[in-house]
Amino acid sequence: MNNNNLDYGMFPLRIFLFPGEQTTLHIFEPRYLQLVTECLENNEYFGIPYQGKTTLSELGSLVKVNQILKKYESGELDVLIECQSNFKIHHFQNKNENKLYPLGSLSKIQKTTFKPSPELIKHATNYLSHLLDDTKETKSEELISLNNLTNLVNLSDEEKIKFIGLNENKKNEFLVHKFKFMLILLTQEKMVDQNFYLN
């Protein structure tokens, strides 16, 4: 199955996931119950275009249902989904005569290899050593993978969309800035805790 420019079922939501990220969804609308049920039966992916406050973004997350967490008597479902890749929509079709749910043709955004700059590694390691109070754990390669770096700084959905469009230098600068900010917050929290104990 060629994944580029194919029609996928679409479920616009106000969430944006990076590859490997998971979240749970509560499915209750008939059209999206149809979509999720068909994807489960055919072992297929569906697209979640990011629904902004006023417009639908052309970017989104291609996801797969990993697990049904709960089935309700009403037919509603709680499911665990995982993002396989991000995509750009070429054509979005809200109404379709054969399906209740929208369809869209998309192309996957290829995962580029991201090389953290020495400055980013320094700031990430510094933040982690403050967070974990143990410098041994902070040196592992896994901790400075892109997925982990973006998870650590807890990017909002809007920040993730902005991040995807940046080149490698800008991605590094963006994450350095986030780590500096997170360290300030963490230091303030610790000071508050210490003052609390001192009194």
N, CA and C of each residue as an Amber inpcrd file, in Angstrom:
protein
   597
   0.8500000  -1.2080000   0.0000000   0.0000000   0.0000000   0.0000000
   0.8810000   1.2530000   0.0000000   0.8360000   2.0140000  -1.0590000
   1.6330000   3.2490000  -1.1330000   0.9380000   4.3300000  -0.3140000
   1.6890000   4.9150000   0.6110000   1.0600000   5.8320000   1.5640000
   0.9970000   7.2810000   1.1040000   1.6040000   7.5850000  -0.0200000
   1.5910000   8.9870000  -0.4510000   0.4240000   9.2600000  -1.3870000
  -0.2280000  10.3990000  -1.1510000  -1.3610000  10.8340000  -1.9700000
  -2.4960000   9.8200000  -2.0420000  -2.6560000   9.0530000  -0.9920000
  -3.7820000   8.1320000  -0.9070000  -4.8950000   8.7960000  -0.1210000
  -6.1000000   8.3230000  -0.3190000  -7.2000000   8.8250000   0.5020000
  -7.2430000   8.0870000   1.8340000  -7.2480000   8.8490000   2.8930000
  -7.3860000   8.2990000   4.2390000  -8.6330000   8.8900000   4.8780000
  -9.2270000   8.1360000   5.7930000 -10.2850000   8.6890000   6.6090000
  -9.7020000   9.7890000   7.4810000 -10.4600000  10.8630000   7.6680000
  -9.9670000  12.0190000   8.4210000 -10.8260000  12.2820000   9.6540000
 -10.1480000  12.6160000  10.7340000 -10.8190000  12.8810000  12.0140000
 -10.2040000  14.1690000  12.5710000 -10.6900000  15.3540000  12.1240000
 -10.0960000  16.6150000  12.5940000 -10.2480000  16.7670000  14.1160000
  -9.1360000  17.0500000  14.7710000  -9.1280000  17.2270000  16.2260000
  -8.1080000  18.2850000  16.6020000  -8.2680000  18.8150000  17.8040000
  -7.3240000  19.8180000  18.2930000  -6.1430000  19.1560000  19.0080000
  -5.5460000  18.1700000  18.3330000  -4.3240000  17.5490000  18.8770000
  -3.3350000  17.3620000  17.7350000  -2.0700000  17.4240000  18.0670000
  -1.0150000  17.1970000  17.0760000   0.0360000  16.3130000  17.7260000
   0.2720000  15.1510000  17.1320000   1.2140000  14.1930000  17.7020000
   2.4290000  14.0530000  16.8020000   3.5800000  13.8700000  17.4090000
   4.7880000  13.5220000  16.6730000   4.8500000  11.9940000  16.5580000
   5.6090000  11.4560000  15.5720000   5.7490000  10.0040000  15.4490000
   6.1800000   9.3690000  16.7780000   5.4890000   8.2910000  17.1290000
   5.8120000   7.5890000  18.3760000   4.9690000   8.0410000  19.5610000
   4.3710000   9.2400000  19.4620000   3.5400000   9.7260000  20.5760000
   2.1860000   9.0170000  20.5720000   1.6700000   8.8040000  21.7670000
   0.3790000   8.1380000  21.9190000  -0.5850000   9.0320000  22.6790000
  -1.8690000   8.8030000  22.4710000  -2.8910000   9.4710000  23.2800000
  -4.1570000   8.6220000  23.2370000  -5.0950000   8.9290000  24.1140000
  -6.3650000   8.2010000  24.1120000  -7.4580000   9.0920000  23.5180000
  -8.4040000   8.4690000  22.8480000  -9.5480000   9.1850000  22.2740000
 -10.8350000   8.5270000  22.7420000 -11.8300000   9.3570000  22.9790000
 -13.1810000   8.8430000  23.2570000 -13.9970000   9.0790000  21.9940000
 -14.4380000   8.0100000  21.3690000 -15.1480000   8.1180000  20.0920000
 -16.6430000   7.9270000  20.3320000 -17.4370000   8.9310000  19.9340000
 -18.8800000   8.8060000  20.1670000 -19.7250000   9.1730000  18.9480000
 -19.1720000   9.9960000  18.0410000 -19.9600000  10.3720000  16.8600000
 -20.0290000   9.1950000  15.8910000 -21.2320000   8.9110000  15.3270000
 -21.3780000   7.7630000  14.4110000 -20.3390000   7.7530000  13.2820000
 -20.0490000   8.9340000  12.7010000 -19.1170000   8.9400000  11.5530000
 -17.7110000   8.5130000  11.9650000 -17.2840000   8.9040000  13.1700000
 -15.9350000   8.5410000  13.5990000 -15.8940000   7.1330000  14.1870000
 -17.0320000   6.6600000  14.6910000 -17.1110000   5.2510000  15.1000000
 -16.9690000   4.3600000  13.8620000 -17.6030000   4.8000000  12.7600000
 -17.4670000   4.0570000  11.4970000 -15.9960000   4.0380000  11.0530000
 -15.3460000   5.1950000  11.1270000 -13.9500000   5.3170000  10.7160000
 -13.0490000   4.4010000  11.5390000 -13.1570000   4.4840000  12.8550000
 -12.2760000   3.7080000  13.7390000 -12.5400000   2.2130000  13.5880000
 -13.8110000   1.8330000  13.4700000 -14.1630000   0.4170000  13.2990000
 -13.5690000  -0.1310000  12.0010000 -13.6870000   0.6350000  10.9180000
 -13.1300000   0.1860000   9.6290000 -11.6100000   0.0770000   9.6930000
 -10.9730000   1.0270000  10.3530000  -9.5060000   0.9930000  10.4660000
  -9.0610000  -0.2290000  11.2720000  -9.8090000  -0.5570000  12.3120000
  -9.4820000  -1.7360000  13.1190000  -9.6680000  -3.0160000  12.2960000
 -10.7680000  -3.0770000  11.5540000 -11.0580000  -4.2810000  10.7520000
 -10.0090000  -4.4870000   9.6550000  -9.5580000  -3.3890000   9.0490000
  -8.6420000  -3.4910000   7.8970000  -7.1870000  -3.2010000   8.2430000
  -6.9200000  -3.0170000   9.5330000  -5.5580000  -2.7280000   9.9930000
  -4.9810000  -1.5020000   9.2680000  -5.7800000  -0.4340000   9.2360000
  -5.3850000   0.7680000   8.4830000  -5.1800000   1.9700000   9.4060000
  -4.5590000   2.9910000   8.8400000  -4.3190000   4.2450000   9.5450000
  -5.4220000   5.2380000   9.2220000  -5.5730000   6.2410000  10.0730000
  -6.4150000   7.3810000   9.7080000  -5.6780000   8.6730000  10.0520000
  -6.1190000   9.7560000   9.4210000  -5.4420000  11.0380000   9.5960000
  -6.1510000  11.9210000  10.6110000  -5.3600000  12.5960000  11.4430000
  -5.9300000  13.6140000  12.3360000  -5.3690000  14.9660000  11.9030000
  -6.0940000  15.6850000  11.0080000  -5.6450000  17.0440000  10.6680000
  -5.8420000  17.9270000  11.8950000  -4.8860000  18.8060000  12.1330000
  -4.9730000  19.6500000  13.3190000  -6.0490000  20.7230000  13.1370000
  -7.0110000  20.7220000  14.0350000  -8.1230000  21.6750000  13.9940000
  -7.7650000  22.8890000  14.8460000  -7.3960000  23.9840000  14.1880000
  -7.0780000  25.2070000  14.9300000  -8.3470000  25.8550000  15.4570000
  -8.2010000  27.0120000  16.0570000  -9.3780000  27.6920000  16.6250000
 -10.3840000  28.0540000  15.5360000  -9.8630000  28.4830000  14.4020000
 -10.7840000  28.9320000  13.3460000 -10.6340000  28.1560000  12.0400000
  -9.4660000  27.5500000  11.8250000  -9.2590000  26.8670000  10.5400000
  -8.6610000  25.4810000  10.7490000  -8.7720000  24.6870000   9.7070000
  -8.1840000  23.3530000   9.7010000  -6.7830000  23.4780000   9.1170000
  -5.7870000  22.9960000   9.8510000  -4.4060000  23.0710000   9.3710000
  -4.2020000  22.0770000   8.2330000  -3.2370000  22.3700000   7.3710000
  -2.9150000  21.4030000   6.3070000  -2.0050000  20.3000000   6.8580000
  -1.5560000  20.4640000   8.1050000  -0.6840000  19.4660000   8.7170000
  -1.4580000  18.6000000   9.7000000  -0.9730000  17.3810000   9.8840000
  -1.6440000  16.4990000  10.8210000  -0.8140000  15.2840000  11.1620000
  -1.4520000  14.3470000  11.8680000  -0.7880000  13.1410000  12.3580000
  -1.4970000  11.9150000  11.7830000  -0.7110000  11.0220000  11.1850000
  -1.2580000   9.7630000  10.6800000  -1.1560000   8.7480000  11.8150000
  -2.2950000   8.1970000  12.2290000  -2.3010000   7.3780000  13.4440000
  -2.9200000   6.0060000  13.2050000  -2.6160000   5.1170000  14.1360000
  -3.1710000   3.7740000  14.1190000  -3.7500000   3.4950000  15.4970000
  -4.8520000   2.7480000  15.5380000  -5.4160000   2.3600000  16.8390000
  -4.5790000   1.1980000  17.3760000  -3.9540000   1.4210000  18.5350000
  -3.1390000   0.3750000  19.1510000  -3.9800000  -0.5850000  19.9750000
  -5.0290000  -0.0310000  20.5850000  -5.7800000  -0.8400000  21.5440000
  -7.1660000  -0.2290000  21.7770000  -8.1630000  -1.0980000  21.9250000
  -9.4790000  -0.6330000  22.3890000  -9.4410000  -0.7160000  23.9060000
  -9.6160000   0.4090000  24.5590000  -9.5260000   0.4480000  26.0190000
 -10.8750000   0.1370000  26.6670000 -11.9470000   0.5750000  26.0090000
 -13.2750000   0.3380000  26.5840000 -14.3390000   0.4070000  25.5010000
 -15.2940000  -0.5170000  25.5760000 -16.4790000  -0.4710000  24.7010000
 -17.6840000  -0.1860000  25.5830000 -18.4650000   0.8060000  25.1870000
 -19.6610000   1.1600000  25.9520000 -20.8850000   0.5010000  25.3290000
 -21.9210000   0.3210000  26.1440000 -23.1640000  -0.2810000  25.6330000
 -23.7660000   0.5720000  24.5220000 -23.5310000   1.8790000  24.6080000
 -24.0590000   2.8070000  23.5900000 -23.3440000   2.6590000  22.2520000
 -22.2230000   1.9040000  22.2510000 -21.4330000   1.7610000  21.0250000
 -20.2040000   2.6540000  21.0210000 -20.1320000   3.5700000  21.9810000
 -18.9670000   4.4630000  22.0610000 -17.7130000   3.6620000  22.4120000
 -16.5610000   4.2440000  22.0710000 -15.2810000   3.5500000  22.2900000
 -14.2510000   4.4710000  22.9290000 -13.4200000   3.9060000  23.7810000
 -12.1850000   4.5730000  24.2130000 -11.0480000   3.8010000  23.5730000
 -10.1880000   4.5200000  22.8230000  -9.0870000   3.8310000  22.1340000
  -7.7600000   4.5160000  22.4180000  -6.6920000   3.7170000  22.3150000
  -5.3300000   4.2370000  22.4130000  -4.7740000   4.3060000  21.0010000
  -4.3400000   5.5060000  20.5960000  -3.7750000   5.6460000  19.2400000
  -2.2970000   6.0250000  19.3300000  -1.5660000   5.6970000  18.2580000
  -0.1460000   6.0670000  18.1750000   0.1190000   6.6880000  16.8200000
   0.8990000   7.7600000  16.8300000   1.2370000   8.4520000  15.5740000
   2.3600000   7.7080000  14.8540000   2.1480000   7.5010000  13.5540000
   3.1540000   6.8160000  12.7460000   4.0100000   7.8290000  11.9780000
   3.3640000   8.8890000  11.4940000   4.1160000   9.9490000  10.8120000
   3.2510000  11.2040000  10.7700000   3.8710000  12.2970000  10.3920000
   3.1140000  13.5280000  10.1710000   2.8520000  13.6680000   8.6790000
   1.8710000  14.4890000   8.3260000   1.5150000  14.6040000   6.9170000
   1.0780000  16.0180000   6.5690000   0.9990000  16.2260000   5.2640000
   0.4590000  17.4590000   4.7060000  -0.7320000  17.0540000   3.8400000
  -1.8690000  17.7280000   4.0370000  -3.0770000  17.3980000   3.2560000
  -3.0240000  18.0970000   1.9020000  -3.3760000  17.3520000   0.8560000
  -3.4800000  17.9590000  -0.4800000  -4.9220000  18.2890000  -0.8040000
  -5.8170000  17.4080000  -0.3350000  -7.2260000  17.6130000  -0.6780000
  -8.0690000  17.0640000   0.4730000  -9.0010000  17.8670000   0.9480000
  -9.8650000  17.4410000   2.0570000 -11.3050000  17.4090000   1.5800000
 -11.9560000  16.2780000   1.7730000 -13.3220000  16.0900000   1.2850000
 -14.2250000  15.8430000   2.4930000 -15.0150000  16.8340000   2.8500000
 -15.8410000  16.7300000   4.0560000 -16.9840000  15.7410000   3.8840000
 -17.5810000  15.7540000   2.7100000 -18.7210000  14.8750000   2.4490000
 -18.3330000  13.8380000   1.4010000 -18.7700000  12.6070000   1.6550000
 -18.4770000  11.5350000   0.7220000 -19.7070000  10.6360000   0.6600000
 -20.0750000  10.2170000  -0.5540000 -21.3360000   9.4610000  -0.6490000
 -21.2510000   8.0700000  -0.0230000 -20.0260000   7.5040000   0.0380000
 -19.8880000   6.1440000   0.5680000 -19.5870000   6.0920000   2.0630000
 -19.0740000   7.1850000   2.6060000 -18.6390000   7.1740000   4.0080000
 -19.3090000   8.3100000   4.7810000 -19.4780000   8.0720000   6.0700000
 -20.0070000   9.1430000   6.9350000 -18.9110000  10.1620000   7.2620000
 -17.6690000   9.6980000   7.3070000 -16.5530000  10.5400000   7.7520000
 -15.8500000  11.2290000   6.5730000 -15.1240000  12.3280000   6.8570000
 -14.3860000  13.0180000   5.7850000 -13.2170000  12.1670000   5.2780000
 -12.8000000  12.4560000   4.0480000 -11.6220000  11.7990000   3.4660000
 -10.6260000  12.8690000   3.0490000  -9.3740000  12.4850000   2.9780000
  -8.3630000  13.4310000   2.5210000  -7.2110000  12.7110000   1.8640000
  -6.6310000  13.3400000   0.8410000  -5.4010000  12.7800000   0.2610000
  -4.2420000  13.5410000   0.8770000  -3.1800000  12.8080000   1.1620000
  -2.0790000  13.4270000   1.8990000  -0.7510000  12.8490000   1.4550000
   0.3060000  13.5450000   1.7960000   1.6400000  12.9670000   1.6380000
   2.3490000  13.0510000   2.9810000   3.0700000  11.9940000   3.2730000
   3.7840000  11.9370000   4.5520000   4.9490000  12.9100000   4.5380000
   5.2000000  13.4910000   5.6960000   6.3930000  14.3260000   5.8470000
   7.5160000  13.3810000   6.2610000   8.5230000  13.3020000   5.4160000
   9.6220000  12.3680000   5.6970000  10.3450000  12.7790000   6.9750000
  10.6460000  11.7880000   7.7820000  11.3960000  12.0780000   9.0100000
  12.8300000  12.3990000   8.6280000  13.2820000  13.5620000   9.0170000
  14.6660000  13.9190000   8.7100000  15.5210000  13.5700000   9.9300000
  16.7730000  13.2680000   9.6700000  17.6440000  12.9860000  10.8160000
  17.9800000  14.3190000  11.4610000  17.8000000  14.3670000  12.7410000
  18.0320000  15.6160000  13.4770000  19.2700000  15.4380000  14.3300000
  20.2080000  16.3570000  14.1720000  21.4470000  16.2750000  14.9360000
  21.4330000  17.3990000  15.9730000  21.2760000  17.0250000  17.2570000
  21.2980000  18.0720000  18.2830000  22.6600000  18.7620000  18.3040000
  22.6540000  20.0890000  18.3770000  23.9090000  20.8430000  18.4300000
  24.5580000  20.6460000  19.8050000  25.8950000  20.8670000  19.9160000
  26.5530000  20.7530000  21.2240000  25.8820000  21.6490000  22.2690000
  25.4260000  22.8380000  21.8310000  24.7670000  23.7530000  22.7730000
  23.4580000  23.1580000  23.2850000  22.7080000  22.5400000  22.3780000
  21.4330000  21.9240000  22.7770000  21.6900000  20.7640000  23.7440000
  22.6770000  19.9330000  23.4310000  23.0030000  18.7940000  24.3100000
  23.3930000  19.3120000  25.6930000  24.1680000  20.4000000  25.7150000
  24.6070000  20.9850000  26.9980000  23.3880000  21.4410000  27.8210000
  22.4710000  22.1590000  27.1760000  21.2950000  22.6850000  27.8980000
  20.3400000  21.5580000  28.3150000  20.1930000  20.5580000  27.4330000
  19.3050000  19.4270000  27.7480000  19.8840000  18.6350000  28.9240000
  21.2010000  18.3930000  28.8860000  21.8540000  17.6320000  29.9570000
  21.7840000  18.3990000  31.2750000  21.9970000  19.7070000  31.2010000
  21.9370000  20.5600000  32.3840000  20.5340000  20.5030000  33.0030000
  19.5330000  20.6200000  32.1390000  18.1420000  20.5700000  32.6210000
  17.8570000  19.2110000  33.2690000  18.2820000  18.1440000  32.5720000
  18.0260000  16.7910000  33.0860000  18.7180000  16.5390000  34.4160000
  19.9430000  17.0460000  34.5520000  20.6550000  16.8040000  35.8140000
  19.9560000  17.5220000  36.9700000  19.3610000  18.6910000  36.6890000
  18.5780000  19.3900000  37.7210000  17.2730000  18.6400000  38.0130000
  16.7040000  18.1060000  36.9490000  15.4190000  17.4210000  37.0890000
  15.5750000  16.0940000  37.8270000  16.6200000  15.3370000  37.4620000
  16.7790000  13.9810000  38.0020000  17.6620000  13.9330000  39.2440000
  18.4090000  15.0160000  39.4960000  19.3960000  15.0360000  40.5880000
  20.3510000  13.8480000  40.5140000  20.6250000  13.4150000  39.2990000
  21.5410000  12.2910000  39.1150000  22.1550000  12.4050000  37.7210000
  23.4170000  12.7440000  37.6700000  24.0280000  13.0220000  36.3580000
  24.3130000  11.7550000  35.5540000  24.3450000  10.5940000  36.1770000
  24.6390000   9.3530000  35.4410000  23.5650000   9.0920000  34.3750000
  22.3270000   9.2970000  34.7580000  21.2330000   8.9860000  33.8320000
  21.1830000   9.9290000  32.6340000  21.6990000  11.1250000  32.8140000
  21.4940000  12.1520000  31.7820000  22.3640000  11.9590000  30.5510000
  23.3610000  11.1030000  30.6130000  24.3030000  10.9990000  29.4980000
  23.8500000  10.0290000  28.4040000  22.8250000   9.2400000  28.6690000
  22.4800000   8.2120000  27.6840000  21.9940000   8.8510000  26.3880000
  22.3510000   8.1790000  25.2800000  21.9860000   8.6680000  23.9390000
  20.4740000   8.8370000  23.8110000  19.7710000   7.8920000  24.3940000
  18.3190000   7.8700000  24.2790000  17.7000000   9.1680000  24.7960000
  18.2870000   9.7090000  25.8580000  17.7270000  10.9130000  26.4690000
  17.8500000  12.1340000  25.5620000  18.8190000  12.0820000  24.6490000
  18.9420000  13.2520000  23.7780000  18.4870000  12.9610000  22.3440000
  17.6120000  11.9640000  22.2000000  16.9960000  11.7380000  20.8810000
  15.9660000  12.8520000  20.6650000  15.6140000  13.0910000  19.4100000
  14.6760000  14.1850000  19.1050000  13.3380000  13.9810000  19.8050000
  12.8220000  12.7430000  19.7520000  11.5300000  12.4730000  20.4010000
  11.5800000  12.8250000  21.8680000  12.6700000  12.4350000  22.5020000
  12.7690000  12.6790000  23.9370000  12.9490000  14.1610000  24.2410000
  13.7270000  14.8430000  23.4090000  13.9440000  16.2860000  23.6240000
  12.6240000  17.0410000  23.4970000  11.8370000  16.7040000  22.4730000
  10.5720000  17.4280000  22.2870000   9.5750000  17.0570000  23.3800000
   9.6420000  15.8060000  23.8720000   8.7690000  15.4150000  24.9880000
   9.1540000  16.1460000  26.2610000  10.4580000  16.2760000  26.4970000
  10.9370000  16.9080000  27.7310000  10.5010000  18.3590000  27.8450000
  10.5260000  19.0690000  26.7190000  10.1550000  20.4880000  26.7910000
   8.6530000  20.6880000  26.6370000   7.9300000  19.5700000  26.4710000
   6.4740000  19.6140000  26.5500000   5.8740000  20.6390000  25.5790000
   6.1770000  20.4750000  24.2980000   5.6960000  21.4290000  23.2930000
   4.1730000  21.3960000  23.1920000   3.5780000  22.5600000  23.0250000
   2.1320000  22.6240000  22.7770000   1.8840000  22.1840000  21.3280000
   0.6290000  21.9240000  20.9900000   0.3000000  21.5140000  19.6160000
   0.7480000  22.5690000  18.6050000   0.5150000  23.8480000  18.9310000
   0.9120000  24.9380000  18.0130000   2.4410000  24.9720000  17.8530000
   3.1590000  24.7500000  18.9640000   4.6280000  24.7610000  18.8910000
   5.1390000  23.5980000  18.0480000   4.4790000  22.4490000  18.1370000
   4.8920000  21.2860000  17.3370000   4.7460000  21.5930000  15.8490000
   3.6260000  22.2360000  15.4920000   3.3900000  22.5700000  14.0830000
   4.4380000  23.5660000  13.5940000   4.7560000  24.5350000  14.4380000
   5.7920000  25.5150000  14.0900000   7.1500000  24.8070000  13.9470000
   7.4290000  23.9010000  14.8790000   8.7110000  23.1830000  14.9300000
   8.9520000  22.3750000  13.6570000   7.8940000  21.7230000  13.1510000
   8.0110000  20.8850000  11.9450000   8.5190000  21.6790000  10.7480000
   8.1310000  22.9540000  10.6780000   8.5140000  23.7790000   9.5310000
   9.9090000  24.3930000   9.6220000  10.6170000  24.1640000  10.7320000
  11.9300000  24.7960000  10.9160000  13.0540000  23.9480000  10.3180000
  14.1450000  24.6270000   9.9130000  15.3150000  23.8610000   9.4960000
  16.0910000  23.4120000  10.7420000  17.1440000  22.6270000  10.5360000
  17.8390000  22.0280000  11.6870000  18.4060000  23.0720000  12.6450000
  19.0080000  24.1390000  12.1060000  19.5640000  25.1940000  12.9830000
  18.4830000  25.8310000  13.8340000  17.3650000  26.1520000  13.1870000
  16.2540000  26.7990000  13.9050000  15.6440000  25.8510000  14.9390000
  15.5960000  24.5420000  14.6020000  15.0730000  23.5560000  15.5620000
  15.9600000  23.5390000  16.8030000  17.2680000  23.5700000  16.5780000
  18.2110000  23.5870000  17.7090000  18.0090000  24.8340000  18.5650000
  17.9290000  26.0000000  17.9010000  17.7390000  27.2670000  18.6310000
  16.4360000  27.2460000  19.4260000  15.3900000  26.7520000  18.7870000
  14.0640000  26.6890000  19.4000000  14.1080000  25.8360000  20.6780000
  14.7490000  24.6660000  20.5860000  14.8120000  23.7580000  21.7400000
  15.7300000  24.3000000  22.8340000  16.8270000  24.9430000  22.4520000
  17.7210000  25.5630000  23.4540000  16.9270000  26.5880000  24.2660000
  16.1740000  27.4220000  23.5570000  15.3550000  28.4510000  24.1990000
  14.3570000  27.8090000  25.1750000  13.7220000  26.7070000  24.7270000
  12.7480000  26.0160000  25.5780000  13.4180000  25.4380000  26.8290000
  14.5910000  24.8360000  26.6480000  15.2900000  24.2510000  27.8060000
  15.7190000  25.3220000  28.8080000  16.1650000  26.4640000  28.2990000
  16.5450000  27.5740000  29.2030000  15.3370000  28.0100000  30.0320000
  14.2000000  28.1290000  29.3560000  12.9730000  28.5610000  30.0160000
  12.5260000  27.5270000  31.0550000  12.5850000  26.2240000  30.6640000
  12.1710000  25.1490000  31.5720000  13.0690000  25.1080000  32.8120000
  14.3640000  25.3950000  32.6150000  15.3030000  25.3770000  33.7440000
  14.9640000  26.5020000  34.7360000  14.5950000  27.6630000  34.1960000
  14.1930000  28.7880000  35.0670000  12.9800000  28.3710000  35.8990000
  11.9970000  27.7540000  35.2390000  10.7930000  27.3060000  35.9510000
  11.1310000  26.2780000  37.0270000  12.0020000  25.3190000  36.6480000
  12.3710000  24.2600000  37.5820000  13.1100000  24.8410000  38.7940000
  14.0230000  25.7830000  38.5380000  14.7860000  26.4170000  39.6190000
  13.8440000  27.1720000  40.5530000  12.8810000  27.8800000  39.9730000
  11.9090000  28.6230000  40.7970000  11.0760000  27.6750000  41.6590000
  10.6740000  26.5540000  41.0610000   9.8870000  25.5660000  41.8210000
  10.6880000  25.0480000  43.0090000  11.9780000  24.7400000  42.7470000
  12.8220000  24.2040000  43.8230000  13.0120000  25.2270000  44.9310000
  13.1690000  26.5090000  44.5410000  13.3480000  27.5720000  45.5450000
  12.0990000  27.7070000  46.4100000  10.9480000  27.6040000  45.7680000
   9.6850000  27.6820000  46.4930000   9.6100000  26.5270000  47.4990000
   9.9780000  25.3090000  47.0240000   9.9660000  24.1340000  47.9100000
  10.9090000  24.3260000  49.0950000  12.1220000  24.8300000  48.8100000
  13.1140000  24.9980000  49.8790000  12.6540000  26.0470000  50.9030000
  12.0900000  27.1410000  50.3950000  11.5890000  28.1740000  51.3080000
  10.4580000  27.6380000  52.1670000   9.6880000  26.7970000  51.5520000
   8.5610000  26.2030000  52.2530000   9.0740000  25.3610000  53.4270000
  10.1670000  24.6420000  53.1880000  10.7140000  23.7900000  54.2710000
  11.4590000  24.6120000  55.3000000  12.0410000  25.7190000  54.8760000
  12.8220000  26.5450000  55.8050000  11.9510000  27.1970000  56.8730000
  10.7320000  27.5310000  56.5000000   9.8900000  28.2720000  57.4510000
   9.4890000  27.4060000  58.6080000
